[in-house]
Amino acid sequence: MGLFVGGKRAAGLAFPPSSMSRALLALHIALAVNTGLLFLFRAWRIFTGKALSRLWRRYIPDINDVLLLASGALLVFVRGHSFAEPWLSVKLGCVVGYILLGILALRRRNGFAFALALVLYAYILLLALTKQIWIG
């Protein structure tokens, strides 16, 4: 299995990326960045005691996160990845941890959980970029 990039075979993908695959990846990256920005925005508002409307507290982040999850699942399928790939399994586990820590941070105004959630978010981005497990 491999990917052809610039005429050379590279490991990781089952077939060359199509324009749909590249567009899906661009969408996934945009949604991932948006998730981080929304998390920071909501945390800032909550930790400073400023009220958030239900739209910004629930609906917009939830819609973004559902689209992020769907685009990630589609990327796994379209690009031929497998959860047997260690980096992808670790990334999924980190996403679950990020979600749980984010819930704890925002609902309980827990600064430590907020900091850990940001560390996990950064590690998820690192995993996505390098496809290498750096811890463990």
C-alpha positions as CSV (number, residue, x, y, z in Angstrom):
1,M,0.0,0.0,0.0
2,G,1.3,3.4,-0.8
3,L,0.6,6.9,-2.1
4,F,2.1,8.5,-5.1
5,V,3.3,12.0,-4.4
6,G,5.2,13.8,-7.1
7,G,5.7,10.5,-9.0
8,K,7.2,8.8,-5.9
9,R,5.6,6.1,-3.8
10,A,5.0,7.0,-0.1
11,A,3.6,4.9,2.7
12,G,0.3,5.6,4.4
13,L,-2.4,5.8,1.8
14,A,-4.0,3.1,-0.3
15,F,-4.3,5.3,-3.5
16,P,-3.4,8.7,-4.8
17,P,-5.4,11.5,-3.2
18,S,-8.1,12.8,-5.4
19,S,-9.3,16.4,-5.5
20,M,-12.2,15.3,-3.3
21,S,-9.8,13.8,-0.8
22,R,-7.8,17.1,-0.7
23,A,-10.9,19.2,-0.3
24,L,-12.1,16.9,2.5
25,L,-8.7,17.3,4.2
26,A,-8.8,21.1,3.8
27,L,-12.3,21.0,5.4
28,H,-11.1,18.8,8.2
29,I,-8.2,21.1,9.0
30,A,-10.4,24.2,8.9
31,L,-12.9,22.5,11.3
32,A,-10.1,21.4,13.6
33,V,-8.7,24.9,13.8
34,N,-12.2,26.2,14.4
35,T,-12.8,23.7,17.2
36,G,-9.7,25.0,19.0
37,L,-10.7,28.6,18.5
38,L,-14.3,27.9,19.7
39,F,-12.9,26.2,22.8
40,L,-10.7,29.1,23.6
41,F,-13.5,31.6,23.0
42,R,-15.9,29.7,25.2
43,A,-13.3,29.2,28.0
44,W,-12.4,32.9,27.9
45,R,-16.1,33.9,28.3
46,I,-16.8,31.3,31.0
47,F,-13.6,32.0,33.0
48,T,-14.2,35.8,32.9
49,G,-17.8,35.4,34.0
50,K,-19.3,36.7,30.8
51,A,-22.5,35.0,29.7
52,L,-22.8,33.0,26.5
53,S,-25.9,32.6,24.5
54,R,-27.2,29.1,24.0
55,L,-26.2,29.4,20.3
56,W,-22.5,30.0,21.2
57,R,-22.5,27.7,24.2
58,R,-24.1,24.6,22.5
59,Y,-25.2,24.8,18.9
60,I,-22.3,26.3,17.0
61,P,-19.6,24.2,18.7
62,D,-21.7,21.0,18.5
63,I,-22.3,21.5,14.8
64,N,-18.6,22.2,14.2
65,D,-17.6,19.1,16.1
66,V,-20.1,16.8,14.4
67,L,-18.8,18.0,11.0
68,L,-15.2,17.5,12.2
69,L,-15.9,14.0,13.3
70,A,-17.7,13.2,10.1
71,S,-14.9,14.6,7.9
72,G,-12.4,12.7,9.9
73,A,-14.3,9.4,9.5
74,L,-14.6,10.1,5.7
75,L,-10.9,10.8,5.5
76,V,-10.1,7.5,7.1
77,F,-12.4,5.8,4.6
78,V,-11.4,7.8,1.5
79,R,-7.6,7.7,2.2
80,G,-7.6,4.0,3.1
81,H,-6.3,4.4,6.7
82,S,-6.9,1.8,9.3
83,F,-7.3,2.1,13.1
84,A,-4.5,-0.5,13.2
85,E,-2.2,2.4,12.4
86,P,-0.9,3.4,15.9
87,W,-0.9,7.2,15.3
88,L,-4.6,7.1,14.3
89,S,-5.6,5.0,17.3
90,V,-3.7,7.3,19.7
91,K,-5.2,10.4,17.9
92,L,-8.7,9.0,18.5
93,G,-8.0,8.3,22.1
94,C,-6.6,11.8,22.5
95,V,-9.8,13.3,20.9
96,V,-11.9,11.4,23.5
97,G,-9.6,12.8,26.3
98,Y,-9.8,16.3,24.9
99,I,-13.6,16.1,24.8
100,L,-13.8,14.9,28.4
101,L,-11.3,17.4,29.7
102,G,-13.1,20.2,27.8
103,I,-16.4,19.3,29.4
104,L,-14.8,19.3,32.8
105,A,-13.0,22.6,32.2
106,L,-16.0,24.4,30.9
107,R,-18.7,23.1,33.1
108,R,-16.7,23.2,36.4
109,R,-14.5,26.2,35.5
110,N,-11.5,23.9,36.1
111,G,-8.3,25.7,34.9
112,F,-6.2,22.5,35.3
113,A,-8.5,20.5,33.0
114,F,-8.5,23.5,30.6
115,A,-4.7,23.4,30.4
116,L,-4.6,19.6,29.9
117,A,-7.2,19.9,27.2
118,L,-5.1,22.5,25.4
119,V,-2.0,20.1,25.7
120,L,-4.1,17.3,24.2
121,Y,-5.3,19.5,21.4
122,A,-1.8,20.5,20.5
123,Y,-0.7,16.8,20.6
124,I,-3.6,15.9,18.3
125,L,-2.4,18.5,15.9
126,L,1.1,17.1,16.1
127,L,-0.1,13.6,15.5
128,A,-2.1,14.7,12.5
129,L,0.9,16.5,11.0
130,T,3.6,14.0,11.7
131,K,1.7,10.7,12.0
132,Q,4.3,9.8,14.7
133,I,3.6,9.0,18.3
134,W,5.9,11.3,20.3
135,I,4.9,10.2,23.8
136,G,5.0,6.6,25.1
